């Protein structure tokens, strides 16, 4: 899923999503930013899955 103009994320690899900071975490130190317009669609996808928010 495209989560930012500069980032495409594989939703199967997401470990955690911090909606306050708008960051997706993949492993201990790896993260990417999420644009404001993609926060709601991303939350909808993650609700169907298994990722901690």
ModelCIF file with pLDDT and N, C-alpha, C, O atoms, coordinates in Angstrom:
data_MODEL
#
_entry.id   MODEL 
#
_entity.id                         1 
_entity.type                       polymer 
_entity.pdbx_number_of_molecules   1 
#
_entity_poly.entity_id                      1 
_entity_poly.type                           'polypeptide(L)' 
_entity_poly.nstd_linkage                   no 
_entity_poly.nstd_monomer                   no 
_entity_poly.pdbx_seq_one_letter_code       
;(UNK)(UNK)(UNK)(UNK)(UNK)(UNK)(UNK)(UNK)(UNK)(UNK)(UNK)(UNK)(UNK)(UNK)(UNK)(UNK)
(UNK)(UNK)(UNK)(UNK)(UNK)(UNK)(UNK)(UNK)(UNK)(UNK)(UNK)(UNK)(UNK)(UNK)(UNK)(UNK)
(UNK)(UNK)(UNK)(UNK)(UNK)(UNK)(UNK)(UNK)(UNK)(UNK)(UNK)(UNK)(UNK)(UNK)(UNK)(UNK)
(UNK)(UNK)(UNK)(UNK)(UNK)
;
_entity_poly.pdbx_seq_one_letter_code_can   XXXXXXXXXXXXXXXXXXXXXXXXXXXXXXXXXXXXXXXXXXXXXXXXXXXXX 
_entity_poly.pdbx_strand_id                 A 
#
loop_
_entity_poly_seq.entity_id 
_entity_poly_seq.num 
_entity_poly_seq.mon_id 
_entity_poly_seq.hetero 
1 1  UNK n 
1 2  UNK n 
1 3  UNK n 
1 4  UNK n 
1 5  UNK n 
1 6  UNK n 
1 7  UNK n 
1 8  UNK n 
1 9  UNK n 
1 10 UNK n 
1 11 UNK n 
1 12 UNK n 
1 13 UNK n 
1 14 UNK n 
1 15 UNK n 
1 16 UNK n 
1 17 UNK n 
1 18 UNK n 
1 19 UNK n 
1 20 UNK n 
1 21 UNK n 
1 22 UNK n 
1 23 UNK n 
1 24 UNK n 
1 25 UNK n 
1 26 UNK n 
1 27 UNK n 
1 28 UNK n 
1 29 UNK n 
1 30 UNK n 
1 31 UNK n 
1 32 UNK n 
1 33 UNK n 
1 34 UNK n 
1 35 UNK n 
1 36 UNK n 
1 37 UNK n 
1 38 UNK n 
1 39 UNK n 
1 40 UNK n 
1 41 UNK n 
1 42 UNK n 
1 43 UNK n 
1 44 UNK n 
1 45 UNK n 
1 46 UNK n 
1 47 UNK n 
1 48 UNK n 
1 49 UNK n 
1 50 UNK n 
1 51 UNK n 
1 52 UNK n 
1 53 UNK n 
#
_struct_asym.id          A 
_struct_asym.entity_id   1 
#
loop_
_ma_qa_metric.id 
_ma_qa_metric.mode 
_ma_qa_metric.name 
_ma_qa_metric.software_group_id 
_ma_qa_metric.type 
1 global pLDDT . pLDDT 
2 local  pLDDT . pLDDT 
#
_ma_qa_metric_global.metric_id      1 
_ma_qa_metric_global.metric_value   90.19 
_ma_qa_metric_global.model_id       1 
_ma_qa_metric_global.ordinal_id     1 
#
loop_
_ma_qa_metric_local.label_asym_id 
_ma_qa_metric_local.label_comp_id 
_ma_qa_metric_local.label_seq_id 
_ma_qa_metric_local.metric_id 
_ma_qa_metric_local.metric_value 
_ma_qa_metric_local.model_id 
_ma_qa_metric_local.ordinal_id 
A UNK 1  2 92.00 1 1  
A UNK 2  2 95.00 1 2  
A UNK 3  2 96.00 1 3  
A UNK 4  2 95.00 1 4  
A UNK 5  2 95.00 1 5  
A UNK 6  2 94.00 1 6  
A UNK 7  2 95.00 1 7  
A UNK 8  2 95.00 1 8  
A UNK 9  2 94.00 1 9  
A UNK 10 2 92.00 1 10 
A UNK 11 2 90.00 1 11 
A UNK 12 2 89.00 1 12 
A UNK 13 2 91.00 1 13 
A UNK 14 2 92.00 1 14 
A UNK 15 2 92.00 1 15 
A UNK 16 2 92.00 1 16 
A UNK 17 2 93.00 1 17 
A UNK 18 2 93.00 1 18 
A UNK 19 2 90.00 1 19 
A UNK 20 2 94.00 1 20 
A UNK 21 2 95.00 1 21 
A UNK 22 2 96.00 1 22 
A UNK 23 2 95.00 1 23 
A UNK 24 2 95.00 1 24 
A UNK 25 2 95.00 1 25 
A UNK 26 2 94.00 1 26 
A UNK 27 2 86.00 1 27 
A UNK 28 2 80.00 1 28 
A UNK 29 2 88.00 1 29 
A UNK 30 2 94.00 1 30 
A UNK 31 2 96.00 1 31 
A UNK 32 2 96.00 1 32 
A UNK 33 2 96.00 1 33 
A UNK 34 2 97.00 1 34 
A UNK 35 2 97.00 1 35 
A UNK 36 2 95.00 1 36 
A UNK 37 2 96.00 1 37 
A UNK 38 2 95.00 1 38 
A UNK 39 2 95.00 1 39 
A UNK 40 2 94.00 1 40 
A UNK 41 2 93.00 1 41 
A UNK 42 2 93.00 1 42 
A UNK 43 2 92.00 1 43 
A UNK 44 2 92.00 1 44 
A UNK 45 2 89.00 1 45 
A UNK 46 2 89.00 1 46 
A UNK 47 2 88.00 1 47 
A UNK 48 2 84.00 1 48 
A UNK 49 2 76.00 1 49 
A UNK 50 2 62.00 1 50 
A UNK 51 2 63.00 1 51 
A UNK 52 2 65.00 1 52 
A UNK 53 2 60.00 1 53 
#
loop_
_atom_site.group_PDB 
_atom_site.id 
_atom_site.type_symbol 
_atom_site.label_atom_id 
_atom_site.label_alt_id 
_atom_site.label_comp_id 
_atom_site.label_asym_id 
_atom_site.label_entity_id 
_atom_site.label_seq_id 
_atom_site.pdbx_PDB_ins_code 
_atom_site.Cartn_x 
_atom_site.Cartn_y 
_atom_site.Cartn_z 
_atom_site.occupancy 
_atom_site.B_iso_or_equiv 
_atom_site.pdbx_formal_charge 
_atom_site.auth_seq_id 
_atom_site.auth_comp_id 
_atom_site.auth_asym_id 
_atom_site.auth_atom_id 
_atom_site.pdbx_PDB_model_num 
ATOM 1   N N  . UNK A 1 1  ? 0.849  -1.178 0.000  1.00 92.00 ? 1  UNK A N  1 
ATOM 2   C CA . UNK A 1 1  ? 0.000  0.000  0.000  1.00 92.00 ? 1  UNK A CA 1 
ATOM 3   C C  . UNK A 1 1  ? 0.891  1.236  0.000  1.00 92.00 ? 1  UNK A C  1 
ATOM 4   O O  . UNK A 1 1  ? 1.900  1.278  0.703  1.00 92.00 ? 1  UNK A O  1 
ATOM 5   N N  . UNK A 1 2  ? 0.524  2.226  -0.776 1.00 95.00 ? 2  UNK A N  1 
ATOM 6   C CA . UNK A 1 2  ? 1.248  3.488  -0.736 1.00 95.00 ? 2  UNK A CA 1 
ATOM 7   C C  . UNK A 1 2  ? 0.770  4.246  0.493  1.00 95.00 ? 2  UNK A C  1 
ATOM 8   O O  . UNK A 1 2  ? -0.409 4.579  0.607  1.00 95.00 ? 2  UNK A O  1 
ATOM 9   N N  . UNK A 1 3  ? 1.691  4.517  1.410  1.00 96.00 ? 3  UNK A N  1 
ATOM 10  C CA . UNK A 1 3  ? 1.353  5.189  2.667  1.00 96.00 ? 3  UNK A CA 1 
ATOM 11  C C  . UNK A 1 3  ? 1.841  6.629  2.708  1.00 96.00 ? 3  UNK A C  1 
ATOM 12  O O  . UNK A 1 3  ? 1.448  7.405  3.579  1.00 96.00 ? 3  UNK A O  1 
ATOM 13  N N  . UNK A 1 4  ? 2.697  6.975  1.760  1.00 95.00 ? 4  UNK A N  1 
ATOM 14  C CA . UNK A 1 4  ? 3.275  8.316  1.701  1.00 95.00 ? 4  UNK A CA 1 
ATOM 15  C C  . UNK A 1 4  ? 3.793  8.509  0.281  1.00 95.00 ? 4  UNK A C  1 
ATOM 16  O O  . UNK A 1 4  ? 4.006  7.536  -0.442 1.00 95.00 ? 4  UNK A O  1 
ATOM 17  N N  . UNK A 1 5  ? 3.989  9.719  -0.106 1.00 95.00 ? 5  UNK A N  1 
ATOM 18  C CA . UNK A 1 5  ? 4.515  9.982  -1.444 1.00 95.00 ? 5  UNK A CA 1 
ATOM 19  C C  . UNK A 1 5  ? 5.858  9.276  -1.665 1.00 95.00 ? 5  UNK A C  1 
ATOM 20  O O  . UNK A 1 5  ? 6.180  8.886  -2.788 1.00 95.00 ? 5  UNK A O  1 
ATOM 21  N N  . UNK A 1 6  ? 6.626  9.116  -0.611 1.00 94.00 ? 6  UNK A N  1 
ATOM 22  C CA . UNK A 1 6  ? 7.961  8.518  -0.696 1.00 94.00 ? 6  UNK A CA 1 
ATOM 23  C C  . UNK A 1 6  ? 8.026  7.058  -0.281 1.00 94.00 ? 6  UNK A C  1 
ATOM 24  O O  . UNK A 1 6  ? 9.071  6.426  -0.432 1.00 94.00 ? 6  UNK A O  1 
ATOM 25  N N  . UNK A 1 7  ? 6.923  6.501  0.242  1.00 95.00 ? 7  UNK A N  1 
ATOM 26  C CA . UNK A 1 7  ? 6.974  5.160  0.806  1.00 95.00 ? 7  UNK A CA 1 
ATOM 27  C C  . UNK A 1 7  ? 5.828  4.280  0.337  1.00 95.00 ? 7  UNK A C  1 
ATOM 28  O O  . UNK A 1 7  ? 4.682  4.715  0.220  1.00 95.00 ? 7  UNK A O  1 
ATOM 29  N N  . UNK A 1 8  ? 6.180  3.020  0.072  1.00 95.00 ? 8  UNK A N  1 
ATOM 30  C CA . UNK A 1 8  ? 5.197  1.962  -0.161 1.00 95.00 ? 8  UNK A CA 1 
ATOM 31  C C  . UNK A 1 8  ? 5.472  0.904  0.897  1.00 95.00 ? 8  UNK A C  1 
ATOM 32  O O  . UNK A 1 8  ? 6.617  0.492  1.085  1.00 95.00 ? 8  UNK A O  1 
ATOM 33  N N  . UNK A 1 9  ? 4.424  0.463  1.588  1.00 94.00 ? 9  UNK A N  1 
ATOM 34  C CA . UNK A 1 9  ? 4.613  -0.486 2.681  1.00 94.00 ? 9  UNK A CA 1 
ATOM 35  C C  . UNK A 1 9  ? 3.890  -1.798 2.389  1.00 94.00 ? 9  UNK A C  1 
ATOM 36  O O  . UNK A 1 9  ? 2.779  -1.808 1.860  1.00 94.00 ? 9  UNK A O  1 
ATOM 37  N N  . UNK A 1 10 ? 4.533  -2.887 2.738  1.00 92.00 ? 10 UNK A N  1 
ATOM 38  C CA . UNK A 1 10 ? 3.907  -4.199 2.685  1.00 92.00 ? 10 UNK A CA 1 
ATOM 39  C C  . UNK A 1 10 ? 3.166  -4.383 4.001  1.00 92.00 ? 10 UNK A C  1 
ATOM 40  O O  . UNK A 1 10 ? 3.795  -4.483 5.054  1.00 92.00 ? 10 UNK A O  1 
ATOM 41  N N  . UNK A 1 11 ? 1.842  -4.429 3.957  1.00 90.00 ? 11 UNK A N  1 
ATOM 42  C CA . UNK A 1 11 ? 1.055  -4.483 5.191  1.00 90.00 ? 11 UNK A CA 1 
ATOM 43  C C  . UNK A 1 11 ? 1.283  -5.786 5.960  1.00 90.00 ? 11 UNK A C  1 
ATOM 44  O O  . UNK A 1 11 ? 0.978  -5.852 7.151  1.00 90.00 ? 11 UNK A O  1 
ATOM 45  N N  . UNK A 1 12 ? 1.802  -6.803 5.320  1.00 89.00 ? 12 UNK A N  1 
ATOM 46  C CA . UNK A 1 12 ? 2.092  -8.058 6.011  1.00 89.00 ? 12 UNK A CA 1 
ATOM 47  C C  . UNK A 1 12 ? 3.313  -7.948 6.920  1.00 89.00 ? 12 UNK A C  1 
ATOM 48  O O  . UNK A 1 12 ? 3.487  -8.778 7.812  1.00 89.00 ? 12 UNK A O  1 
ATOM 49  N N  . UNK A 1 13 ? 4.158  -6.945 6.715  1.00 91.00 ? 13 UNK A N  1 
ATOM 50  C CA . UNK A 1 13 ? 5.375  -6.777 7.512  1.00 91.00 ? 13 UNK A CA 1 
ATOM 51  C C  . UNK A 1 13 ? 5.245  -5.737 8.614  1.00 91.00 ? 13 UNK A C  1 
ATOM 52  O O  . UNK A 1 13 ? 6.201  -5.511 9.356  1.00 91.00 ? 13 UNK A O  1 
ATOM 53  N N  . UNK A 1 14 ? 4.097  -5.106 8.738  1.00 92.00 ? 14 UNK A N  1 
ATOM 54  C CA . UNK A 1 14 ? 3.909  -4.054 9.735  1.00 92.00 ? 14 UNK A CA 1 
ATOM 55  C C  . UNK A 1 14 ? 3.780  -4.677 11.114 1.00 92.00 ? 14 UNK A C  1 
ATOM 56  O O  . UNK A 1 14 ? 2.984  -5.593 11.322 1.00 92.00 ? 14 UNK A O  1 
ATOM 57  N N  . UNK A 1 15 ? 4.568  -4.171 12.055 1.00 92.00 ? 15 UNK A N  1 
ATOM 58  C CA . UNK A 1 15 ? 4.505  -4.633 13.445 1.00 92.00 ? 15 UNK A CA 1 
ATOM 59  C C  . UNK A 1 15 ? 3.624  -3.729 14.299 1.00 92.00 ? 15 UNK A C  1 
ATOM 60  O O  . UNK A 1 15 ? 2.907  -4.202 15.181 1.00 92.00 ? 15 UNK A O  1 
ATOM 61  N N  . UNK A 1 16 ? 3.683  -2.403 14.026 1.00 92.00 ? 16 UNK A N  1 
ATOM 62  C CA . UNK A 1 16 ? 2.952  -1.452 14.858 1.00 92.00 ? 16 UNK A CA 1 
ATOM 63  C C  . UNK A 1 16 ? 2.700  -0.186 14.059 1.00 92.00 ? 16 UNK A C  1 
ATOM 64  O O  . UNK A 1 16 ? 3.494  0.178  13.192 1.00 92.00 ? 16 UNK A O  1 
ATOM 65  N N  . UNK A 1 17 ? 1.587  0.489  14.355 1.00 93.00 ? 17 UNK A N  1 
ATOM 66  C CA . UNK A 1 17 ? 1.263  1.758  13.727 1.00 93.00 ? 17 UNK A CA 1 
ATOM 67  C C  . UNK A 1 17 ? 0.977  2.775  14.814 1.00 93.00 ? 17 UNK A C  1 
ATOM 68  O O  . UNK A 1 17 ? 0.094  2.578  15.648 1.00 93.00 ? 17 UNK A O  1 
ATOM 69  N N  . UNK A 1 18 ? 1.728  3.864  14.798 1.00 93.00 ? 18 UNK A N  1 
ATOM 70  C CA . UNK A 1 18 ? 1.531  4.949  15.757 1.00 93.00 ? 18 UNK A CA 1 
ATOM 71  C C  . UNK A 1 18 ? 0.804  6.070  15.030 1.00 93.00 ? 18 UNK A C  1 
ATOM 72  O O  . UNK A 1 18 ? 1.413  6.817  14.264 1.00 93.00 ? 18 UNK A O  1 
ATOM 73  N N  . UNK A 1 19 ? -0.500 6.187  15.270 1.00 90.00 ? 19 UNK A N  1 
ATOM 74  C CA . UNK A 1 19 ? -1.293 7.179  14.539 1.00 90.00 ? 19 UNK A CA 1 
ATOM 75  C C  . UNK A 1 19 ? -1.013 8.602  15.016 1.00 90.00 ? 19 UNK A C  1 
ATOM 76  O O  . UNK A 1 19 ? -1.225 9.556  14.267 1.00 90.00 ? 19 UNK A O  1 
ATOM 77  N N  . UNK A 1 20 ? -0.546 8.754  16.234 1.00 94.00 ? 20 UNK A N  1 
ATOM 78  C CA . UNK A 1 20 ? -0.228 10.089 16.757 1.00 94.00 ? 20 UNK A CA 1 
ATOM 79  C C  . UNK A 1 20 ? 0.993  10.672 16.038 1.00 94.00 ? 20 UNK A C  1 
ATOM 80  O O  . UNK A 1 20 ? 0.995  11.840 15.648 1.00 94.00 ? 20 UNK A O  1 
ATOM 81  N N  . UNK A 1 21 ? 2.022  9.851  15.869 1.00 95.00 ? 21 UNK A N  1 
ATOM 82  C CA . UNK A 1 21 ? 3.236  10.295 15.176 1.00 95.00 ? 21 UNK A CA 1 
ATOM 83  C C  . UNK A 1 21 ? 3.187  10.010 13.675 1.00 95.00 ? 21 UNK A C  1 
ATOM 84  O O  . UNK A 1 21 ? 4.058  10.453 12.926 1.00 95.00 ? 21 UNK A O  1 
ATOM 85  N N  . UNK A 1 22 ? 2.167  9.271  13.243 1.00 96.00 ? 22 UNK A N  1 
ATOM 86  C CA . UNK A 1 22 ? 1.989  8.871  11.841 1.00 96.00 ? 22 UNK A CA 1 
ATOM 87  C C  . UNK A 1 22 ? 3.205  8.098  11.326 1.00 96.00 ? 22 UNK A C  1 
ATOM 88  O O  . UNK A 1 22 ? 3.798  8.438  10.302 1.00 96.00 ? 22 UNK A O  1 
ATOM 89  N N  . UNK A 1 23 ? 3.556  7.038  12.078 1.00 95.00 ? 23 UNK A N  1 
ATOM 90  C CA . UNK A 1 23 ? 4.688  6.195  11.703 1.00 95.00 ? 23 UNK A CA 1 
ATOM 91  C C  . UNK A 1 23 ? 4.272  4.733  11.712 1.00 95.00 ? 23 UNK A C  1 
ATOM 92  O O  . UNK A 1 23 ? 3.510  4.291  12.571 1.00 95.00 ? 23 UNK A O  1 
ATOM 93  N N  . UNK A 1 24 ? 4.789  3.993  10.736 1.00 95.00 ? 24 UNK A N  1 
ATOM 94  C CA . UNK A 1 24 ? 4.639  2.542  10.677 1.00 95.00 ? 24 UNK A CA 1 
ATOM 95  C C  . UNK A 1 24 ? 5.950  1.926  11.110 1.00 95.00 ? 24 UNK A C  1 
ATOM 96  O O  . UNK A 1 24 ? 7.013  2.326  10.636 1.00 95.00 ? 24 UNK A O  1 
ATOM 97  N N  . UNK A 1 25 ? 5.886  0.962  12.001 1.00 95.00 ? 25 UNK A N  1 
ATOM 98  C CA . UNK A 1 25 ? 7.092  0.282  12.463 1.00 95.00 ? 25 UNK A CA 1 
ATOM 99  C C  . UNK A 1 25 ? 7.099  -1.141 11.913 1.00 95.00 ? 25 UNK A C  1 
ATOM 100 O O  . UNK A 1 25 ? 6.099  -1.856 11.976 1.00 95.00 ? 25 UNK A O  1 
ATOM 101 N N  . UNK A 1 26 ? 8.253  -1.533 11.371 1.00 94.00 ? 26 UNK A N  1 
ATOM 102 C CA . UNK A 1 26 ? 8.397  -2.857 10.785 1.00 94.00 ? 26 UNK A CA 1 
ATOM 103 C C  . UNK A 1 26 ? 9.230  -3.780 11.665 1.00 94.00 ? 26 UNK A C  1 
ATOM 104 O O  . UNK A 1 26 ? 8.889  -4.952 11.820 1.00 94.00 ? 26 UNK A O  1 
ATOM 105 N N  . UNK A 1 27 ? 10.283 -3.289 12.224 1.00 86.00 ? 27 UNK A N  1 
ATOM 106 C CA . UNK A 1 27 ? 11.122 -4.054 13.138 1.00 86.00 ? 27 UNK A CA 1 
ATOM 107 C C  . UNK A 1 27 ? 11.541 -3.106 14.250 1.00 86.00 ? 27 UNK A C  1 
ATOM 108 O O  . UNK A 1 27 ? 10.949 -2.039 14.411 1.00 86.00 ? 27 UNK A O  1 
ATOM 109 N N  . UNK A 1 28 ? 12.531 -3.476 15.000 1.00 80.00 ? 28 UNK A N  1 
ATOM 110 C CA . UNK A 1 28 ? 12.925 -2.668 16.149 1.00 80.00 ? 28 UNK A CA 1 
ATOM 111 C C  . UNK A 1 28 ? 13.261 -1.224 15.794 1.00 80.00 ? 28 UNK A C  1 
ATOM 112 O O  . UNK A 1 28 ? 12.834 -0.299 16.485 1.00 80.00 ? 28 UNK A O  1 
ATOM 113 N N  . UNK A 1 29 ? 14.023 -1.026 14.721 1.00 88.00 ? 29 UNK A N  1 
ATOM 114 C CA . UNK A 1 29 ? 14.487 0.326  14.398 1.00 88.00 ? 29 UNK A CA 1 
ATOM 115 C C  . UNK A 1 29 ? 14.053 0.801  13.022 1.00 88.00 ? 29 UNK A C  1 
ATOM 116 O O  . UNK A 1 29 ? 14.473 1.875  12.589 1.00 88.00 ? 29 UNK A O  1 
ATOM 117 N N  . UNK A 1 30 ? 13.239 0.047  12.332 1.00 94.00 ? 30 UNK A N  1 
ATOM 118 C CA . UNK A 1 30 ? 12.832 0.405  10.976 1.00 94.00 ? 30 UNK A CA 1 
ATOM 119 C C  . UNK A 1 30 ? 11.410 0.965  10.998 1.00 94.00 ? 30 UNK A C  1 
ATOM 120 O O  . UNK A 1 30 ? 10.494 0.343  11.536 1.00 94.00 ? 30 UNK A O  1 
ATOM 121 N N  . UNK A 1 31 ? 11.244 2.136  10.410 1.00 96.00 ? 31 UNK A N  1 
ATOM 122 C CA . UNK A 1 31 ? 9.918  2.735  10.329 1.00 96.00 ? 31 UNK A CA 1 
ATOM 123 C C  . UNK A 1 31 ? 9.818  3.588  9.079  1.00 96.00 ? 31 UNK A C  1 
ATOM 124 O O  . UNK A 1 31 ? 10.826 3.897  8.444  1.00 96.00 ? 31 UNK A O  1 
ATOM 125 N N  . UNK A 1 32 ? 8.586  3.969  8.727  1.00 96.00 ? 32 UNK A N  1 
ATOM 126 C CA . UNK A 1 32 ? 8.370  4.928  7.643  1.00 96.00 ? 32 UNK A CA 1 
ATOM 127 C C  . UNK A 1 32 ? 7.207  5.826  8.035  1.00 96.00 ? 32 UNK A C  1 
ATOM 128 O O  . UNK A 1 32 ? 6.428  5.499  8.930  1.00 96.00 ? 32 UNK A O  1 
ATOM 129 N N  . UNK A 1 33 ? 7.102  6.936  7.370  1.00 96.00 ? 33 UNK A N  1 
ATOM 130 C CA . UNK A 1 33 ? 6.060  7.912  7.655  1.00 96.00 ? 33 UNK A CA 1 
ATOM 131 C C  . UNK A 1 33 ? 4.786  7.582  6.886  1.00 96.00 ? 33 UNK A C  1 
ATOM 132 O O  . UNK A 1 33 ? 4.818  6.925  5.846  1.00 96.00 ? 33 UNK A O  1 
ATOM 133 N N  . UNK A 1 34 ? 3.665  8.056  7.424  1.00 97.00 ? 34 UNK A N  1 
ATOM 134 C CA . UNK A 1 34 ? 2.370  7.885  6.775  1.00 97.00 ? 34 UNK A CA 1 
ATOM 135 C C  . UNK A 1 34 ? 1.790  9.278  6.564  1.00 97.00 ? 34 UNK A C  1 
ATOM 136 O O  . UNK A 1 34 ? 1.770  10.091 7.488  1.00 97.00 ? 34 UNK A O  1 
ATOM 137 N N  . UNK A 1 35 ? 1.325  9.553  5.362  1.00 97.00 ? 35 UNK A N  1 
ATOM 138 C CA . UNK A 1 35 ? 0.753  10.869 5.082  1.00 97.00 ? 35 UNK A CA 1 
ATOM 139 C C  . UNK A 1 35 ? -0.611 11.016 5.760  1.00 97.00 ? 35 UNK A C  1 
ATOM 140 O O  . UNK A 1 35 ? -1.256 10.022 6.092  1.00 97.00 ? 35 UNK A O  1 
ATOM 141 N N  . UNK A 1 36 ? -1.038 12.245 5.960  1.00 95.00 ? 36 UNK A N  1 
ATOM 142 C CA . UNK A 1 36 ? -2.309 12.511 6.626  1.00 95.00 ? 36 UNK A CA 1 
ATOM 143 C C  . UNK A 1 36 ? -3.480 11.904 5.875  1.00 95.00 ? 36 UNK A C  1 
ATOM 144 O O  . UNK A 1 36 ? -4.412 11.386 6.491  1.00 95.00 ? 36 UNK A O  1 
ATOM 145 N N  . UNK A 1 37 ? -3.444 11.963 4.549  1.00 96.00 ? 37 UNK A N  1 
ATOM 146 C CA . UNK A 1 37 ? -4.574 11.444 3.764  1.00 96.00 ? 37 UNK A CA 1 
ATOM 147 C C  . UNK A 1 37 ? -4.637 9.917  3.760  1.00 96.00 ? 37 UNK A C  1 
ATOM 148 O O  . UNK A 1 37 ? -5.681 9.353  3.432  1.00 96.00 ? 37 UNK A O  1 
ATOM 149 N N  . UNK A 1 38 ? -3.551 9.238  4.113  1.00 95.00 ? 38 UNK A N  1 
ATOM 150 C CA . UNK A 1 38 ? -3.545 7.778  4.108  1.00 95.00 ? 38 UNK A CA 1 
ATOM 151 C C  . UNK A 1 38 ? -3.728 7.152  5.485  1.00 95.00 ? 38 UNK A C  1 
ATOM 152 O O  . UNK A 1 38 ? -3.702 5.926  5.602  1.00 95.00 ? 38 UNK A O  1 
ATOM 153 N N  . UNK A 1 39 ? -3.912 7.945  6.518  1.00 95.00 ? 39 UNK A N  1 
ATOM 154 C CA . UNK A 1 39 ? -4.077 7.403  7.863  1.00 95.00 ? 39 UNK A CA 1 
ATOM 155 C C  . UNK A 1 39 ? -5.379 6.604  7.964  1.00 95.00 ? 39 UNK A C  1 
ATOM 156 O O  . UNK A 1 39 ? -5.364 5.474  8.452  1.00 95.00 ? 39 UNK A O  1 
ATOM 157 N N  . UNK A 1 40 ? -6.493 7.160  7.517  1.00 94.00 ? 40 UNK A N  1 
ATOM 158 C CA . UNK A 1 40 ? -7.787 6.482  7.628  1.00 94.00 ? 40 UNK A CA 1 
ATOM 159 C C  . UNK A 1 40 ? -7.836 5.204  6.780  1.00 94.00 ? 40 UNK A C  1 
ATOM 160 O O  . UNK A 1 40 ? -8.253 4.165  7.293  1.00 94.00 ? 40 UNK A O  1 
ATOM 161 N N  . UNK A 1 41 ? -7.424 5.237  5.489  1.00 93.00 ? 41 UNK A N  1 
ATOM 162 C CA . UNK A 1 41 ? -7.419 3.981  4.729  1.00 93.00 ? 41 UNK A CA 1 
ATOM 163 C C  . UNK A 1 41 ? -6.509 2.916  5.341  1.00 93.00 ? 41 UNK A C  1 
ATOM 164 O O  . UNK A 1 41 ? -6.838 1.730  5.314  1.00 93.00 ? 41 UNK A O  1 
ATOM 165 N N  . UNK A 1 42 ? -5.377 3.329  5.886  1.00 93.00 ? 42 UNK A N  1 
ATOM 166 C CA . UNK A 1 42 ? -4.464 2.386  6.519  1.00 93.00 ? 42 UNK A CA 1 
ATOM 167 C C  . UNK A 1 42 ? -5.099 1.772  7.768  1.00 93.00 ? 42 UNK A C  1 
ATOM 168 O O  . UNK A 1 42 ? -4.986 0.566  7.989  1.00 93.00 ? 42 UNK A O  1 
ATOM 169 N N  . UNK A 1 43 ? -5.760 2.583  8.578  1.00 92.00 ? 43 UNK A N  1 
ATOM 170 C CA . UNK A 1 43 ? -6.436 2.065  9.770  1.00 92.00 ? 43 UNK A CA 1 
ATOM 171 C C  . UNK A 1 43 ? -7.496 1.038  9.383  1.00 92.00 ? 43 UNK A C  1 
ATOM 172 O O  . UNK A 1 43 ? -7.649 0.021  10.059 1.00 92.00 ? 43 UNK A O  1 
ATOM 173 N N  . UNK A 1 44 ? -8.227 1.297  8.302  1.00 92.00 ? 44 UNK A N  1 
ATOM 174 C CA . UNK A 1 44 ? -9.253 0.353  7.859  1.00 92.00 ? 44 UNK A CA 1 
ATOM 175 C C  . UNK A 1 44 ? -8.640 -0.979 7.446  1.00 92.00 ? 44 UNK A C  1 
ATOM 176 O O  . UNK A 1 44 ? -9.195 -2.035 7.751  1.00 92.00 ? 44 UNK A O  1 
ATOM 177 N N  . UNK A 1 45 ? -7.519 -0.940 6.766  1.00 89.00 ? 45 UNK A N  1 
ATOM 178 C CA . UNK A 1 45 ? -6.841 -2.171 6.356  1.00 89.00 ? 45 UNK A CA 1 
ATOM 179 C C  . UNK A 1 45 ? -6.305 -2.912 7.574  1.00 89.00 ? 45 UNK A C  1 
ATOM 180 O O  . UNK A 1 45 ? -6.391 -4.138 7.644  1.00 89.00 ? 45 UNK A O  1 
ATOM 181 N N  . UNK A 1 46 ? -5.755 -2.176 8.531  1.00 89.00 ? 46 UNK A N  1 
ATOM 182 C CA . UNK A 1 46 ? -5.178 -2.808 9.703  1.00 89.00 ? 46 UNK A CA 1 
ATOM 183 C C  . UNK A 1 46 ? -6.238 -3.388 10.640 1.00 89.00 ? 46 UNK A C  1 
ATOM 184 O O  . UNK A 1 46 ? -5.972 -4.356 11.352 1.00 89.00 ? 46 UNK A O  1 
ATOM 185 N N  . UNK A 1 47 ? -7.441 -2.800 10.644 1.00 88.00 ? 47 UNK A N  1 
ATOM 186 C CA . UNK A 1 47 ? -8.524 -3.352 11.456 1.00 88.00 ? 47 UNK A CA 1 
ATOM 187 C C  . UNK A 1 47 ? -8.891 -4.761 10.994 1.00 88.00 ? 47 UNK A C  1 
ATOM 188 O O  . UNK A 1 47 ? -9.233 -5.621 11.806 1.00 88.00 ? 47 UNK A O  1 
ATOM 189 N N  . UNK A 1 48 ? -8.815 -4.984 9.694  1.00 84.00 ? 48 UNK A N  1 
ATOM 190 C CA . UNK A 1 48 ? -9.128 -6.298 9.151  1.00 84.00 ? 48 UNK A CA 1 
ATOM 191 C C  . UNK A 1 48 ? -8.026 -7.311 9.449  1.00 84.00 ? 48 UNK A C  1 
ATOM 192 O O  . UNK A 1 48 ? -8.265 -8.519 9.471  1.00 84.00 ? 48 UNK A O  1 
ATOM 193 N N  . UNK A 1 49 ? -6.804 -6.796 9.679  1.00 76.00 ? 49 UNK A N  1 
ATOM 194 C CA . UNK A 1 49 ? -5.654 -7.663 9.896  1.00 76.00 ? 49 UNK A CA 1 
ATOM 195 C C  . UNK A 1 49 ? -5.388 -7.931 11.356 1.00 76.00 ? 49 UNK A C  1 
ATOM 196 O O  . UNK A 1 49 ? -6.309 -8.102 12.155 1.00 76.00 ? 49 UNK A O  1 
ATOM 197 N N  . UNK A 1 50 ? -4.115 -7.964 11.692 1.00 62.00 ? 50 UNK A N  1 
ATOM 198 C CA . UNK A 1 50 ? -3.682 -8.386 13.018 1.00 62.00 ? 50 UNK A CA 1 
ATOM 199 C C  . UNK A 1 50 ? -2.686 -7.435 13.640 1.00 62.00 ? 50 UNK A C  1 
ATOM 200 O O  . UNK A 1 50 ? -2.049 -7.797 14.630 1.00 62.00 ? 50 UNK A O  1 
ATOM 201 N N  . UNK A 1 51 ? -2.520 -6.241 13.113 1.00 63.00 ? 51 UNK A N  1 
ATOM 202 C CA . UNK A 1 51 ? -1.468 -5.333 13.556 1.00 63.00 ? 51 UNK A CA 1 
ATOM 203 C C  . UNK A 1 51 ? -1.938 -4.507 14.744 1.00 63.00 ? 51 UNK A C  1 
ATOM 204 O O  . UNK A 1 51 ? -3.075 -4.037 14.778 1.00 63.00 ? 51 UNK A O  1 
ATOM 205 N N  . UNK A 1 52 ? -1.044 -4.335 15.723 1.00 65.00 ? 52 UNK A N  1 
ATOM 206 C CA . UNK A 1 52 ? -1.315 -3.513 16.903 1.00 65.00 ? 52 UNK A CA 1 
ATOM 207 C C  . UNK A 1 52 ? -1.302 -2.047 16.511 1.00 65.00 ? 52 UNK A C  1 
ATOM 208 O O  . UNK A 1 52 ? -0.414 -1.607 15.782 1.00 65.00 ? 52 UNK A O  1 
ATOM 209 N N  . UNK A 1 53 ? -2.292 -1.276 16.994 1.00 60.00 ? 53 UNK A N  1 
ATOM 210 C CA . UNK A 1 53 ? -2.323 0.150  16.694 1.00 60.00 ? 53 UNK A CA 1 
ATOM 211 C C  . UNK A 1 53 ? -2.155 0.956  17.956 1.00 60.00 ? 53 UNK A C  1 
ATOM 212 O O  . UNK A 1 53 ? -2.155 2.186  17.907 1.00 60.00 ? 53 UNK A O  1 
#
